[in-house]
Amino acid sequence: MADKKIIAVVGATGAQGSGVIRAILNDPSGGFTARAITRDIKSDKAKELARLGAELVAANVDDEASLSKAFAGAHGAYCVTFFWEHFSPEKEIAQIQNMAKAAKAAGIQHVIWSTLEDTRKWVPLSDNRMPTLMGKYKVPHFDAKGESNKLFTSLGVPTTFLQTSFYWDNLIHFGMGPKKGPDGKLAITFPMGDKKLPGIAAEDIGRCAYGIFKKGREFIGKTVSVAGGHLTGAQMAAALTQALGKEVRYHDVSPEAYRGFGFPGAEDLGNMFQFKRDFEQVYCGARNLDVARNLNPALLTFEAWLAKNKSRIPLE
């Protein structure tokens, strides 16, 4: 253990964090070991990571001092936030600042920050094609992350900016899976028209991140964007139909309709999908599949992910 470099992973029990930890622990000869940072080290998910060989450390992203202690002695850190816990861009920005300051204080040699585009670079607040939300954002859960990239660079923290994609796991956990319409037919619903949606298995984000850590300093100061596939809604529906053995249709709606669905975050997600639809070439273009495959040769296609996970998708 003493000669292995410690990677401290924030949000260790979440989809991304646990994926990073599992990728590290699944490669015992890789020269790295995992430190799982979580608020509750007594949770079942935390205990499972400990059982796999991770070191458990309690810390809170709202508490810079606890993060500084948790990062102490680590070579690298994986930093991620979970916007959907609080729906507050300001809170998210404060958490990111805490992670950046703690990484600087601990002398972390390589941070991977899980970020996303600041959509206001393409859709300024004056652009009325989509509503401005919370006074100063177009896609709050994107913009706050993108805006915060500078918090790492301004402190001189050696950082790789990892831009992720739509989790296919959202079809299981986030209420985005096939639902029965009034006609009894199953359908997935996105305001994407015939444009392609970059997606990825959540576990592959962790594997790609581990691939970046293994490359040493190669990607420090760079933005790396990952996806496992670029699929239209119709292509996703066809793959779901094949995997589930039941017809699944693609229901295209307008962004306005999606924003009006009324669930928490509907406006944010409606704007997000509209951004991905309207700027398909920019968004897909940033997410070259060969980049992710180079970092993670085990990268899953949507079909391969479905083969592993189809039984976990709730059919409402």
N, C-alpha and C positions, 0 to 999 in steps of 0.2 A: 504493500500500500504506500509506503513512504516515498517510493520513487515514481509514483503515479501522479499525474497532474489532476487536481480537483476541479471539476466543473460544478459550480453552484447554480442550481436551477430554481428560479422563482416560479411560484404557481405549480409546484411539483405534482400536485394531485389532479391538475387540470389536463385537458386534452393535449395541449402542446408540451407542457412541462413533463408530464409522465412519458410522453413519446421520446423526449430527449434523454431522460433517465434510462429508459429501457434500451434505447439504442446504444448508450455507453456501456451498460451492464451486459448487453448481449455480445460485446466484443472484449472479452477479458484480457486479450493480448494487445489491446489498442493503446495502452499507455495512459488511459484516463480512468478516473473514478468519479462517482456521482454523489453530490451533496443535495439532498432534497429539502428545499425551503418551503415551509407551509405554516399557516397559522395554527393548525391543530395536528400535532404530531401523534395524537392518539386516535385519529380517524382510521377507519378500515382501509381507506385508500393509502394513507401514509404507512400503515403497518405492512401493507402488501409490498410497497416499495422497499421498506427495510428488509423484508423477507428475501427480496431479490438481491439485496446487497448494498442498497443506498444508505448513506449516513443521513439521519434525520436531524434537522435544525429548525427550531421554531422562530419565525419572524413575521412581520406584518408590513406590507408595502406602504401602509400609511405612517410607518414609524421608521424614519431614516436611521436612527441609532441601532435599532434591532437588525436592519439590513446590513449595516456596516459590520456588526459582529458576525452575522451569518456569512458574509463574504470573506472574512479574514482568513488569510492563508490559501485562498483559492486562486488558481491560475486563470480560469475563465468563468463567465457567468452568462446564463441565459435569462433574459429579462422579457417579461410578458405581462400584460394587464388584462383584466376581464371587465370590459365596459358594461356588459349586460347585467352585472350584479347591482349597479347603482344608476346607470343611464346618465352619468354626469361627466361631460368632457373636462370640466375644471378639476374634478376629483382625479380623473385619469391623468391629466397633465401633472398634478401634484405628486401622484404616485411615481410617474416616470422621472420626475425631478429627484425624488428620494432615491430611486434606483441608480440614477446617474451619479449623484453625489456620493452614495455609498460605494459604488464601484471605484470612483476616483480615490476615496479615502482608503480603501482596502488595497489599492494598487493592482487592480485586476488587469491582466495582460491582454485579455480578449473578451469583449462583450459581444454577444449576439442579441440585438434588440429586435423583437418581433413587431414590425411596424406595417403601415399601409400608406397609400398615396394621400396627400392633402389635395382633395378634389377641387379646392378653390383655385388651384393653378390652371384648371381647365374650365371651371364654371365659377367665375367670380360672383361675389354676393350681389352684384348688380344684374346678373343674368337671371331672368325670371322663368327660364324653362323649367326650373324646379324651385320649390319654395326654400327660403332661408329658414333654418331651424335654430332655436335657442338664441336668436339674435345675431349669430355670427358664424354659423356653420352651414354647409350644404349636406354633408354626410358626417354627422358628429363623430361616429366611432372610427371613421377614417381620418378625418381632418385633425383631430386632437393628437393622434399618433404621428401623422406626418409632420405636423407643426413642431412636435417635440423632438424630432431627430436632432435638432440643433442643441438640445440640452446635453447630449453626449459629446458632440463635437466641440462645443464651446468650453467644455471642461478638459478637453484633450484626452478623453477616454478612448482607447483603441477599440473601435466598434465596427461590426458588420451589420448592415441594415437589411434584415430579412423580411421581404414582403411576401405574405402568404396569400392564399386563395380561399374561395368558398369551400368549407369542409363538406365532403360527401356525408360525413357523420351527422350533419344537420338533418338528413332524411330520417335519422333515428331519434335524435334528442331535441331538435329545435322546432318541431312541429311543421317541418317543411316536406314531410313525406307524402305519399299518395293519400288522398282523401276521397271519400265517396261523395259525388254530387247528387243533386235531386233525382237524377236518372239512375242512380245506383252504380254508376261507372266510376272507377278510380281515376284520379287525375292529380298531376303536380301543377302548381300554379306559380308562374314567375312573370314579371313584366319585362321580358327580354326580347319579344318579337322572335325573329329568326337568327338573332345574334348568339355568338358562342360565349358560354360562361366557363372561365377557368375554374377547375375544382381539384381537390386533392384529398387523399385519406389523411386524417389528422395525425396518425402515427408516422406518416411519411414526412411531415414537417419536422418532427423530431429527428428522423434519420438524416434528412438534409442538413439540419443544424449540426448534427454530429459530424457529418462530412465536412462542413465548413471548419469546425474546430480541428479536425484532423489535418486540414491543409495548412495549419500554422498561420502565418501572417498574410497569406495570399489575398484574402478577401477583406482585410482590415481597411476601413475607409471607403468600402464599396457597398453598393446596393445589390443584393441578390434576390431575385423574385422566382418563386417556385409554384409549379402546378403539376398535376399528374395527367391532366387531359383538358382539352378545350371542347366543350360539347354544347350543342344547341339544346333547348328544352325538348324538342322533338326527338333528338338522339338519346337524351337521358330517359325519356319515356319509353322509347323502343328497347333500350337496354334493361329497364325495370320490367317491362312486359316479358322479355326473354327470361330474366332471372327468376321472377316471381311466378311465372306460368299463369299470370292473370293480366288482362289488358289494362295498361296504364296510359292515359292520354296526357298530352301537354295542353294546359289551359293558359293561353296568353291573355293577360289583362293589361290595361294601361297603367303606367306608374301612378296616375291620379287615383285609380281604383284601388291599387295596392296600398297606397298611403292611407286610404280610407277604411281599411279592414279593421282598424280599431284595437288591435292587440298592442301591448307595450312595445315601442320601437318600430311600429309599422311605417311611420313617416320616414324615419332614418333609413330603414331597409328599402322602402320604395325609391328614395333618392339614390341609394347605393346601386340598386339594380338598373335604374335609369342611367346612371353614370357609366356602368359597365356596358350597357346597351349602346349608348350614344358615342362612347369612346372605345368601341370594341378593339380597333386596331392598336390603339395605345395600350390598353389594358392587357390584351392577349399578347401583344408584341413584347411587352416587358417580361412575360412569363414563358420563356423558351423552355420547352419540355426537355431539351437536351441538357440544359444546365442542371435541372433537378436530377436527371438520370445519371449525370456525371458524379454528382455528390452522393447519390443514393441509387446504386445499381438495382436494388430491390423495389424500385418505384412501382406502385400499383396503378394499373389502368382502372377506369370506372368499372369495367366488366369484371376485372379481377377482384376489386373491392366488393362488388355485389356478390360474387361467388362466396366470399368469406363472411359477409354480413347480412345477406338477404333475410335470414330468419329473425334478425333483430329489428327490422323495419316494421313499425306498427302500421297496420292497414285499417284505417278508420272508416 
